[in-house]
């Protein structure tokens, strides 16, 4: 009987060790982790590898052209330059060079202004980036150049001399669009309706109806004409003239080809070439716009995971993109052959079905797409990840395709008199700030994923708390940050588990350097907030974003301020150099289940003044030295420079992502983009 009683008691104790519920005391070890039989626990992790997908890079630009602006982009797999020839707006022949890459893979990292011959900036750069692409803007004109290869161990410093980098072409100057803040979008649909949308306020203007319904529209903005293909057989090719001097009135149509032979979505006019392009699911046709005849046929190589819907578009830098129901693709026309390589840029299938695509002509271009619903929504996307924000026009009409009339200025002006011209000024009505830098991308997200059983072994699914982040620095004309916006999207909270808090420590900043913090969500008395919104009793500046993760259980497919999105605004006491602030994602941490002393940070990051090391030195404590790395080098938190699709409950990250192990064991050298949805990268049945 005694033996039976002890067996029952041991069994109950065993179950208690493995349970993970809010009622469990957070300082009790859930399991003796000495025998680690997990897949992740079998890896050989190099010393000091911190599982980061970004690194800090310090860039110094030297240029004698004071007042020049440098737009900074990451670049991958650069091949070189290609010479192109085209006619400018006055009919002159222009020979120029454009960058050529395996695939256009740019991320906008920031923008700086040259003052007293220099510009310095600290950047958070994905570890798979090979070079930086710098676009210099000076006296109304652009030019581009690459930096040297990024191959050294980070943190890394690069110096670029731009004094001899001369601008090559000036933007078109007209009077009609003076003062517009962005391109005007032209939209068509299968009912033959035509209307414009102003992207700044989503106001629409109806134009005359088209000769017939259409799924396609393409704009020749040099000659103020656009083309459509009738939605049904015999697929007539139409051209319409636009009277820019008469409120963009649209003419009667001219039939260019009465039986084109094909129809559907995906029509583009390449304004730098003077040709139309049309695509179906397998081919892209180059068309003569005077008669619709096919001049060349290109095979689409690389595969489209979904061929429905969509469109093609060409940017002013020569880059091609395609949208389908499967997402966003970058296209590369292979020189010397009739093949086009398609590389998927979207991290995942989009939650909407895009039927259109156009690239605007701002200094930092955006991609615009629409869905196939009635009424249609518009989505503005970045070119790197397919990250997007949603916009809704002020009408109830469908959008089956769209194009644009580009931004054109006669006299740019300076609306807020801050010395930053309106065509550069990201905040034309705010004299405090001029520029902005956004990490990881304007419309995309980075992710932070936590295991909450520190200092004990977890299950390595990294889904106890998943928080997406996006930081925007608002910068004045002296390249100093005046304020910061931090957006957080609580993407996943583990069910029936701890009620955790989440905060950010700015390791480089003191509390006195922060004037105010607004937008946090504090509901418990275990967080003490001082008057300026920072957490009290901290040596460094600490912002607690929220203190109860279980309040964010209403998960949505997009960030929703009513459920799972926070926008936190931080104003600095005095404008700060970006170097002083540091680089994202800074030092994020989780507070375990209301125990303010128990914090979980990224590997090799320091705890705050209120965090304490776990006192137990037993074999169950895997982090006795407090560096948030287990003896085998494993983390309790990871930061991904991309929106993270977490694995299913109790499924290790190594099972969902096929190249995670190779990346970790190589110290980040192999597969630095392991988190993407490239072919063979994921086991989708194991990912939520």
Secondary structure, 3 states (H helix, E strand, C coil): CHHHHHHHHHHHHHHHHHCCCCCCCCCCCCCCCCCCCCCHHHCCCCCCCCCECEEEEEEEEECCCCCCEEEEEEECCEEEEEEEEEECCCCCEEEEEEEEECCCCCEEEEEEECECCEEEEEEEEECCCCEEEEEEEECCEEEEEECCCCCCCCCEEEEEECCCCCCCEECCCCCCCCCCCCCEEEEECCCCCEEEEECCCCCEEECCCCCCCECCCEEECCCCEEEEEECCCCCCEEEEEEECCCCCEECCCEEEECCCCCCCCCEEEECCCCEEEEECCCEEEEECCCCCCEEEEEEEECCCCCCCCCEEEECCCCCEEEEECCEEEEEEECCCCCEEEEEECCCCCCCCCECCCEECCCCCCCEEEEECCCCCCEEEECCCCCCEEEECCCCCCCCCEEEEECCCCCCCCCCCCCCCCCCCCCCCCCCCCCEEEEECCCCCCEEEEECCCCCCCCCCCCCCEEEEEEEEEEECCCCEEEEEEEEEEEEEECCCCCCCEEEEEECCCCHHHEEEEECCECCCCCCCECCCCCECCCCCEEEEEECCHHHHCCCCCCCCCCCCEEEEEEEEEEEEEHHHHCCCCCEEEEECCCCCCCEEECCCCCCCCCCCCCCCCCCCCCCCCCCCECCCCCECEEEECCCCCCECCCCCHHHHECCHHHHHHCCCCCCCCCCCCCCCCECHHHEC
